[in-house]
């Protein structure tokens, strides 16, 4: 397939290397295998919440609210809606994708 502008012919590539819907990274999808251990989830929520308090202490209420919302979202995802099976499934999926990329699968 080509696109024609005046006399120029530009080939159009279907770009098979771009991610499709099944393996595209979703924004705000924090169900990553790195967060499977409890201590990492606690540290993440603590650091983000602490940064929110730091911003509030410095008088930056806008940034404090932003980081507080992020900390609350992380706390909800990590402790209330947490499903270890989803994290393990993503880990297995990532492992299979890595093996295919390196010719091992």
C-alpha positions in Angstrom: 0.0 0.0 0.0 1.3 3.5 -0.8 0.1 7.0 0.0 0.3 9.5 -2.8 0.8 13.2 -2.2 1.3 15.0 -5.4 3.9 12.9 -7.1 5.6 11.4 -4.0 4.9 7.8 -3.3 5.5 6.8 0.4 5.3 3.1 1.3 3.2 2.4 4.3 4.4 -0.3 6.7 1.9 -2.3 8.8 4.5 -2.1 11.6 4.2 -5.6 13.1 6.6 -4.6 16.0 4.1 -2.2 17.5 2.1 -3.6 20.5 -1.4 -4.8 19.8 -4.3 -4.7 22.3 -3.3 -7.9 24.0 0.2 -6.9 25.0 -0.1 -3.1 25.2 0.9 -1.5 28.4 -2.1 0.1 30.1 -1.7 3.3 32.0 -2.2 3.0 35.7 -2.0 -0.8 35.5 0.2 -1.5 38.6 -0.5 -5.3 38.6 3.2 -6.0 37.9 5.0 -9.0 39.3 7.6 -6.7 41.0 4.8 -5.8 43.5 4.0 -9.4 44.5 6.1 -9.3 47.7 4.2 -7.5 50.5 7.2 -5.4 51.6 7.5 -3.7 48.2 3.8 -2.7 48.3 4.1 -1.3 51.8 7.3 0.7 50.8 5.6 2.0 47.7 2.5 3.3 49.5 4.7 4.6 52.3 7.1 6.5 50.1 4.3 8.1 48.0 2.3 8.9 51.1 5.4 10.4 52.7 6.1 12.5 49.7 2.5 13.8 49.9 3.1 14.9 53.5 6.5 16.4 52.5 4.8 18.5 49.8 2.0 19.5 52.2 4.7 20.6 54.8 6.4 22.7 52.2 3.1 24.4 51.3 2.5 22.8 48.0 -1.0 21.7 48.5 -1.6 20.9 44.8 1.3 18.4 44.7 0.3 17.1 48.1 -3.2 16.2 46.8 -1.8 14.6 43.6 0.6 12.4 45.6 -2.1 11.6 48.2 -4.5 10.4 45.5 -1.7 8.3 44.0 -1.0 6.8 47.5 -4.6 6.1 48.0 -4.9 4.4 44.6 -1.9 2.3 45.3 -3.2 1.4 48.8 -6.5 0.3 47.3 -4.9 -1.7 44.5 -2.2 -3.3 46.7 -4.2 -4.1 49.8 -8.0 -4.1 49.1 -8.3 -5.3 45.5 -5.1 -7.3 45.5 -5.3 -10.6 43.6 -2.0 -12.5 43.7 -3.2 -14.8 40.8 -3.3 -11.8 38.5 0.3 -10.9 39.4 1.4 -14.4 38.9 -0.4 -14.7 35.6 1.3 -11.5 34.4 4.7 -12.9 35.5 4.1 -16.1 33.5 2.9 -14.0 30.6 6.0 -11.8 30.7 8.3 -14.9 31.0 6.7 -16.5 27.9 7.0 -13.2 26.0 10.7 -12.9 27.0 11.4 -16.5 25.9 9.7 -15.8 22.5 11.8 -12.6 22.1 15.0 -14.5 22.7 14.2 -17.5 20.6 13.7 -19.8 23.6 10.0 -20.4 23.2 
